[in-house]
Each structure stands twice: as C-alpha cells, then as structure tokens.
Amino acid sequence: MDPRVREHAETLVGWSARIEAGDDVVVLVDEGAHDLAVAVAEQLGECGANLHATYSSPEMNRAYLRAHEGEFDENPQFEHALYEHADSVLALRAKRNTSAEADVPGDKQQAYTKSRLEIREARMDTDWVSTIHPTRALAQQAGMSYEAYCDFVYDAILRDWEALAEEMATLKTILDEGREVHLSKESDGTDLTMSIEDRTAVNSAASVVYDSHNLPSGEVFTAPTATEGEVTFDVPMTVRGTQLRDVRLVFEDGEVVDWEATQGEDVVSAIIETDEGSRRLGELGIGMNRGIDRITDQILFDEKMGGTVHLALGRAYDANLPDGVGGNDSAVHVDLITDMRMEGTRFEVDGDVIQRDGIFRWEDEFEQ
C-alpha cells in the first residue's frame, strides 16, 4: 500500500473528523476506495471507535434507478436510523466510471433526490467528512496519468492545515464584516452582486471543528442572498454523469430567470427545476488551496483551487446562518465554478478589491 494512503487516513480520522474512543462511525465506501477503507478501519480501530461500513457504486445506483418503477419511498426509516444514531460519517469517494449514471432519466434522478431529503439532513447532522481516493477513472477524467494524479491528490490533501487555516481566517473576517459581494470578469461579461449581510463565513480548513466537511478543503464560504446580474461558469465539470460547459445564469430578485450552457443544458435545466429553492443560491465559496494547481473535473478539488469562485444552486448550510434563521432550502446543492485567474477579474466586498486576477491583496503577487 502507498504510504500516503495511511497518511490520508490519519489526516481524515484525526484532523478532519476528530474521531474519539466510543464514537459510532459510518464509513461509506465507493467501489474504488478499498485501500483507503482498510487504512481508515485501522485508524478507527486504534482510537477505539465503532465502525459500520457500507458499499456503493454508480453502477449500482444506475441499475436500481433504471429498474425502479413508480414513486420512491420518502425517508426510508432503516437508513434514516443509521445516520440518526451515528456520531460521524466518513464518505470515501472513488469512482471507477465517472459517467455510469449518464443514461438515468433526469426526472427519475430528481424524484429519487427529493425522496431522500430527510436522509441527507440526518447524515449532515453528524460530524461528516467527504474525501476522495485516486482511481484510474478519475485520473483519466482529469487528463492525467494515474501516477501523476496520485501525486496531485496527495499534494492537495497532505498539507499544513493549521497554516492554511490562519490565512483563510483573514478572508473569513472580511466576509463576516461585509454586506455585499461583487464579481466581475471582462472575459465573459460576468457581473454579479450578492448580499452577505448577517451571514457567518466558514473557514473550511478540512476539519469539523471549523464546520468544514471536505478533505481536501481550502475555501471560505458563506450563504448569499438577493443575487442580481449574470455569471458564466467556465470550469467544466461532470454532474449526474454529464459534463457541463460554459453554464450561464441570469438572476433577478435572487432567482435564476434565464440559463444556457454550451454542453449539458438539459442537466442544468433539471437541477434548476428541482424545486423552488433550486432557483436560488445556497453558497458562495472562494478557493484558497494553492496545492491544487489544475482543473480535474472533480468538484472536491476544483472548487478549492486558489483563484476560483464557486456558487451553489440549492441548499444553504446552517453554519452560515444566524441562530433561528432559516436559509435557502432545496433537495439539491450543486456547485458551479468560475475561474478568476485571468486578466480583468475582480472580487470585491463593499467596493474594496479583495482579489484581482486571482491574486488576493495580501499575497506578494498582488498588483496595486
């Protein structure tokens, strides 16, 4: 076993999930994550946690959804109980076929997603963490050799998370104190404003103690409202087995009123039309992980890359909201990414330039 797999497991269990003796831990194992699952099981055994593992694959999901007829049972209790009684859920993502579900009808995927809303909520009420284990399919999707992709993955995951957390705290403070965000890009006409007033940004430093649930991480995110204008997402990404390219959204009064894409527009339409909340944004995230230096068509990496901004249609996270205040609610949470690293881009908060051409104002390369 690659020794970095054990380092990955140590980081996941110790730094990210903060597992302790006696914790009840559910481990969701994708078909390609066997080695990481073994290393995680070893870590859980050493710290005295209780382990329950489940197995899934996109091909299983495809077979089930295509064969299923009629309505899906809402909130199946046997699965709900599993998450309701868990302390932590560790999701080990490792697809062997990134397009396995491409021929599942969109309306069926919508119905299945809606039926599992309470399952999702129960899972997200735990100290959950999602991570990724390199597979050859993911390497191919990224346009890389398997060996180079493994290096890329571990460069992103095995970082000095404490040091990065300190840097990201600077941006968190700016967002916490800010009222309005403005994104602009000369290259594609992006001109978007969002309110972030009375919101709390999350310093997503790959640990549940920061309300951060992804490994790798390296972003600061908040929950915007009152979105106005238009934005183009120029970073290709695969959603529901279909690659989306150049997705353009137009917002009025906080809702998507028009959209288009050069590829995958039917999937974009299905997402937006899921429910009322899927027409609104649930997240504004700013990537700050400089260990991620290329687009790989994997949202867990791409949205964290330094010099990118992502916006999510659908559900807002409670961690961004004041106590007792409900945020945007939806059965979906789908991230789309725009690259801010080219000339003529600006990320502003209350009129102050925080990032220009993908460089933050506290970084040495920033030009006044």
C-alpha positions as CSV (number, residue, x, y, z in Angstrom):
1,M,0.0,0.0,0.0
2,D,1.2,3.5,-0.9
3,P,2.3,5.0,2.5
4,R,0.4,8.2,1.6
5,V,-2.8,6.2,1.8
6,R,-2.1,5.7,5.5
7,E,-1.2,9.4,5.9
8,H,-4.5,10.2,4.2
9,A,-6.4,8.0,6.7
10,E,-4.6,9.6,9.7
11,T,-5.5,13.1,8.5
12,L,-9.1,12.1,7.8
13,V,-9.7,10.4,11.2
14,G,-7.5,12.6,13.4
15,W,-7.5,16.1,11.9
16,S,-10.7,16.2,9.8
17,A,-13.3,14.1,11.7
18,R,-11.7,14.3,15.2
19,I,-12.8,10.7,15.9
20,E,-12.6,9.7,19.6
21,A,-12.9,6.4,21.5
22,G,-16.5,5.2,21.6
23,D,-17.7,7.2,18.6
24,D,-20.1,5.5,16.3
25,V,-18.7,5.9,12.7
26,V,-20.4,5.1,9.4
27,V,-17.9,4.7,6.6
28,L,-19.4,5.0,3.0
29,V,-17.0,3.1,0.7
30,D,-17.1,3.7,-3.0
31,E,-16.1,0.8,-5.3
32,G,-12.6,2.1,-5.9
33,A,-11.8,3.1,-2.3
34,H,-10.8,-0.3,-0.8
35,D,-7.2,0.6,0.2
36,L,-8.3,3.8,1.9
37,A,-11.1,2.0,3.6
38,V,-8.7,-0.5,5.0
39,A,-6.4,2.2,6.3
40,V,-9.4,4.1,7.8
41,A,-10.6,1.0,9.5
42,E,-7.2,0.5,11.0
43,Q,-7.2,4.1,12.3
44,L,-10.7,3.7,13.8
45,G,-9.6,0.5,15.5
46,E,-6.6,2.2,17.0
47,C,-8.6,5.0,18.5
48,G,-11.4,2.7,19.8
49,A,-14.2,3.9,17.7
50,N,-17.2,1.7,16.5
51,L,-17.3,1.0,12.7
52,H,-20.1,0.3,10.3
53,A,-19.2,0.3,6.6
54,T,-21.5,0.4,3.6
55,Y,-20.6,-0.1,-0.1
56,S,-22.0,1.7,-3.1
57,S,-21.1,2.3,-6.7
58,P,-22.6,4.5,-9.5
59,E,-23.3,1.3,-11.5
60,M,-25.4,0.0,-8.5
61,N,-27.3,3.3,-8.4
62,R,-27.8,3.2,-12.2
63,A,-29.2,-0.3,-12.1
64,Y,-31.6,0.5,-9.2
65,L,-32.9,3.7,-10.7
66,R,-33.4,2.4,-14.2
67,A,-35.3,-0.6,-12.9
68,H,-37.4,1.2,-10.4
69,E,-41.0,1.9,-11.3
70,G,-43.4,4.2,-9.5
71,E,-42.8,6.5,-6.6
72,F,-39.8,6.2,-4.3
73,D,-40.5,5.8,-0.6
74,E,-39.8,9.0,1.2
75,N,-37.3,8.9,4.1
76,P,-36.8,5.1,4.4
77,Q,-36.6,4.6,8.2
78,F,-34.0,1.8,8.1
79,E,-31.4,4.1,6.5
80,H,-32.5,7.2,8.4
81,A,-31.9,5.4,11.7
82,L,-28.3,4.6,10.7
83,Y,-27.4,8.2,10.4
84,E,-29.6,9.4,13.2
85,H,-27.6,7.3,15.7
86,A,-24.1,7.9,14.1
87,D,-21.6,10.4,15.5
88,S,-19.6,10.7,12.3
89,V,-20.0,9.7,8.6
90,L,-16.8,9.3,6.5
91,A,-17.5,9.2,2.7
92,L,-14.7,7.7,0.7
93,R,-15.3,8.7,-2.9
94,A,-13.6,6.7,-5.6
95,K,-15.4,6.2,-8.9
96,R,-14.3,3.7,-11.5
97,N,-16.7,5.1,-14.1
98,T,-17.5,8.8,-13.9
99,S,-20.3,8.5,-16.5
100,A,-22.0,5.4,-15.1
101,E,-25.3,7.2,-14.4
102,A,-25.4,9.3,-17.6
103,D,-28.4,7.4,-19.1
104,V,-30.6,7.6,-16.0
105,P,-33.6,9.9,-16.8
106,G,-33.3,13.3,-15.2
107,D,-36.9,13.2,-13.8
108,K,-36.1,9.9,-12.1
109,Q,-33.0,11.3,-10.6
110,Q,-35.0,14.3,-9.4
111,A,-37.6,12.2,-7.8
112,Y,-35.0,10.0,-6.0
113,T,-33.1,13.0,-4.7
114,K,-36.3,14.6,-3.3
115,S,-37.3,11.3,-1.6
116,R,-34.0,11.3,0.3
117,L,-34.0,14.8,1.6
118,E,-34.5,13.7,5.2
119,I,-31.8,11.1,4.8
120,R,-29.4,13.8,3.6
121,E,-30.4,16.0,6.6
122,A,-29.8,13.2,9.1
123,R,-26.4,12.5,7.5
124,M,-25.4,16.2,7.6
125,D,-26.4,16.5,11.2
126,T,-23.4,14.2,12.0
127,D,-19.7,15.2,12.0
128,W,-19.5,14.1,8.4
129,V,-16.4,14.3,6.2
130,S,-16.1,13.5,2.4
131,T,-12.8,12.7,0.8
132,I,-11.5,11.2,-2.4
133,H,-9.2,8.3,-3.2
134,P,-7.5,8.3,-6.6
135,T,-8.6,5.9,-9.2
136,R,-7.7,5.5,-12.9
137,A,-11.1,6.7,-14.0
138,L,-10.6,9.9,-12.0
139,A,-7.1,10.3,-13.5
140,Q,-8.5,9.8,-17.0
141,Q,-11.2,12.4,-16.3
142,A,-8.5,14.8,-15.2
143,G,-6.4,14.1,-18.3
144,M,-3.5,12.8,-16.2
145,S,-1.6,9.6,-15.8
146,Y,-2.5,7.6,-12.8
147,E,0.8,8.2,-11.1
148,A,0.7,12.0,-11.7
149,Y,-2.9,12.1,-10.5
150,C,-1.9,10.3,-7.2
151,D,0.8,13.0,-6.7
152,F,-1.8,15.7,-7.4
153,V,-4.3,14.2,-4.9
154,Y,-1.9,13.9,-2.1
155,D,-0.4,17.3,-2.7
156,A,-3.9,18.7,-2.1
157,I,-4.7,16.5,0.9
158,L,-1.4,16.2,2.9
159,R,-1.0,19.9,3.7
160,D,-0.1,22.1,6.7
161,W,-3.8,22.7,7.5
162,E,-3.1,24.8,10.6
163,A,-1.1,27.3,8.5
164,L,-3.7,27.5,5.8
165,A,-6.5,28.0,8.4
166,E,-4.7,31.1,9.6
167,E,-4.6,32.6,6.1
168,M,-8.2,31.8,5.4
169,A,-9.2,33.4,8.7
170,T,-8.3,36.8,7.1
171,L,-10.9,36.3,4.3
172,K,-13.5,35.0,6.8
173,T,-13.2,38.2,8.8
174,I,-13.7,40.3,5.7
175,L,-16.8,38.3,4.7
176,D,-18.2,38.3,8.2
177,E,-18.0,42.1,8.4
178,G,-19.1,42.7,4.8
179,R,-22.5,43.5,3.3
180,E,-22.2,43.0,-0.5
181,V,-20.0,40.9,-2.8
182,H,-19.4,41.9,-6.4
183,L,-17.9,39.5,-9.0
184,S,-16.9,40.8,-12.4
185,K,-15.0,39.3,-15.4
186,E,-14.3,41.2,-18.5
187,S,-13.7,38.0,-20.5
188,D,-17.3,36.7,-20.3
189,G,-19.4,39.5,-19.1
190,T,-19.9,38.2,-15.5
191,D,-21.3,41.0,-13.4
192,L,-23.0,39.7,-10.3
193,T,-23.8,41.2,-6.9
194,M,-24.9,39.3,-3.7
195,S,-25.8,40.3,-0.2
196,I,-23.8,38.6,2.6
197,E,-25.1,40.8,5.4
198,D,-25.8,39.0,8.7
199,R,-24.1,35.9,7.4
200,T,-21.2,33.9,9.0
201,A,-18.5,32.7,6.7
202,V,-16.9,29.3,7.3
203,N,-13.2,28.9,7.4
204,S,-13.2,25.5,5.7
205,A,-9.8,24.1,6.9
206,A,-10.7,20.4,6.4
207,S,-11.9,19.8,9.9
208,V,-15.3,19.6,11.6
209,V,-14.0,22.0,14.3
210,Y,-14.1,24.6,11.6
211,D,-17.5,23.5,10.3
212,S,-15.5,22.1,7.4
213,H,-16.5,18.7,5.9
214,N,-14.3,18.1,2.9
215,L,-10.8,16.7,2.6
216,P,-9.1,18.3,0.8
217,S,-10.6,21.6,1.6
218,G,-9.2,25.1,1.5
219,E,-12.1,27.5,0.9
220,V,-14.0,30.1,2.7
221,F,-17.8,30.0,2.1
222,T,-20.9,31.8,3.1
223,A,-24.6,31.9,2.1
224,P,-25.6,34.8,-0.2
225,T,-29.0,36.3,-0.8
226,A,-30.5,38.9,-3.1
227,T,-28.5,37.8,-6.1
228,E,-28.6,40.1,-9.2
229,G,-26.9,40.0,-12.5
230,E,-25.3,37.3,-14.6
231,V,-22.4,34.9,-14.2
232,T,-20.7,32.4,-16.5
233,F,-19.1,29.2,-15.1
234,D,-16.2,28.4,-17.4
235,V,-14.8,25.5,-15.5
236,P,-16.1,22.2,-17.0
237,M,-17.5,19.8,-14.5
238,T,-19.4,16.5,-14.6
239,V,-22.8,16.5,-12.9
240,R,-25.1,13.4,-13.0
241,G,-22.8,11.7,-15.4
242,T,-22.8,14.6,-17.9
243,Q,-20.1,17.2,-18.4
244,L,-21.4,20.8,-18.2
245,R,-19.6,23.5,-20.1
246,D,-20.0,27.3,-20.1
247,V,-23.1,27.5,-17.9
248,R,-24.6,31.0,-17.9
249,L,-27.1,32.0,-15.3
250,V,-29.1,35.2,-15.1
251,F,-30.5,36.3,-11.7
252,E,-33.3,38.7,-10.9
253,D,-34.7,39.3,-7.3
254,G,-32.5,36.4,-6.1
255,E,-33.8,33.8,-8.6
256,V,-32.5,32.3,-11.8
257,V,-34.7,33.6,-14.6
258,D,-32.6,32.5,-17.6
259,W,-29.9,30.0,-18.3
260,E,-28.0,28.3,-21.0
261,A,-24.9,26.0,-21.5
262,T,-22.8,25.0,-24.5
263,Q,-23.0,21.5,-23.2
264,G,-25.3,19.7,-20.7
265,E,-28.1,22.3,-20.7
266,D,-30.7,19.6,-20.1
267,V,-29.0,18.7,-16.9
268,V,-28.8,22.3,-15.8
269,S,-32.5,22.7,-16.5
270,A,-33.3,19.6,-14.4
271,I,-31.3,21.0,-11.5
272,I,-32.8,24.4,-11.6
273,E,-36.3,23.0,-11.9
274,T,-36.0,20.6,-9.0
275,D,-37.9,22.8,-6.5
276,E,-38.3,26.4,-5.5
277,G,-35.0,26.6,-3.7
278,S,-33.0,25.2,-6.6
279,R,-33.5,28.5,-8.4
280,R,-31.6,30.4,-5.7
281,L,-28.0,30.3,-4.4
282,G,-27.2,28.4,-1.3
283,E,-23.4,29.1,-1.3
284,L,-20.7,31.5,-2.3
285,G,-17.3,29.8,-1.9
286,I,-13.8,31.2,-2.6
287,G,-11.0,28.7,-3.3
288,M,-7.7,29.2,-1.4
289,N,-5.8,25.9,-1.7
290,R,-2.7,26.6,-3.8
291,G,-1.8,23.0,-3.6
292,I,-4.5,22.4,-6.2
293,D,-3.0,23.8,-9.4
294,R,-5.2,22.4,-12.2
295,I,-8.7,21.6,-13.2
296,T,-9.5,17.9,-12.8
297,D,-13.3,17.8,-13.3
298,Q,-13.7,16.8,-9.6
299,I,-15.7,19.3,-7.6
300,L,-14.0,18.3,-4.3
301,F,-10.7,19.6,-5.8
302,D,-11.7,22.2,-8.3
303,E,-13.8,24.3,-6.1
304,K,-10.9,24.6,-3.6
305,M,-8.3,25.8,-6.1
306,G,-6.8,29.1,-5.4
307,G,-8.1,31.7,-7.8
308,T,-11.5,30.3,-8.4
309,V,-15.0,31.1,-7.0
310,H,-17.9,28.7,-6.9
311,L,-21.6,29.3,-6.4
312,A,-24.1,26.5,-5.5
313,L,-27.7,26.3,-6.6
314,G,-29.9,25.0,-3.8
315,R,-29.5,24.3,-0.1
316,A,-27.7,26.7,2.2
317,Y,-25.6,25.4,5.1
318,D,-26.9,26.2,8.6
319,A,-23.3,27.1,9.7
320,N,-23.6,30.3,7.6
321,L,-26.9,31.4,9.1
322,P,-27.8,33.3,12.3
323,D,-29.4,31.2,15.1
324,G,-33.1,30.6,14.4
325,V,-32.9,31.9,10.8
326,G,-33.7,29.5,8.0
327,G,-31.7,29.6,4.8
328,N,-32.4,28.6,1.3
329,D,-33.9,25.1,1.4
330,S,-33.7,22.6,-1.5
331,A,-33.3,18.9,-2.3
332,V,-30.1,19.8,-4.3
333,H,-26.8,21.5,-3.7
334,V,-24.9,21.8,-7.0
335,D,-21.7,23.7,-7.2
336,L,-20.6,25.6,-10.4
337,I,-17.1,27.2,-10.7
338,T,-15.8,30.3,-12.4
339,D,-12.1,30.9,-13.0
340,M,-10.9,34.2,-11.6
341,R,-7.3,33.9,-12.7
342,M,-7.4,35.7,-16.0
343,E,-6.8,39.5,-16.5
344,G,-9.8,41.7,-15.9
345,T,-11.4,39.8,-13.0
346,R,-12.3,41.3,-9.6
347,F,-13.7,40.0,-6.4
348,E,-14.9,42.9,-4.2
349,V,-16.5,43.3,-0.8
350,D,-18.3,46.6,-0.2
351,G,-16.4,48.2,-3.0
352,D,-12.9,47.1,-1.8
353,V,-10.9,44.8,-4.1
354,I,-10.1,41.6,-2.2
355,Q,-8.8,39.7,-5.2
356,R,-7.7,40.8,-8.6
357,D,-6.9,38.4,-11.5
358,G,-6.9,35.5,-9.0
359,I,-4.5,37.0,-6.5
360,F,-5.5,38.1,-3.0
361,R,-4.4,41.5,-1.8
362,W,-2.3,40.1,0.9
363,E,-0.3,37.9,-1.5
364,D,3.1,39.1,-2.8
365,E,2.0,38.9,-6.5
366,F,-1.0,41.3,-6.0
367,E,-0.7,44.5,-8.1
368,Q,-2.0,47.7,-6.5
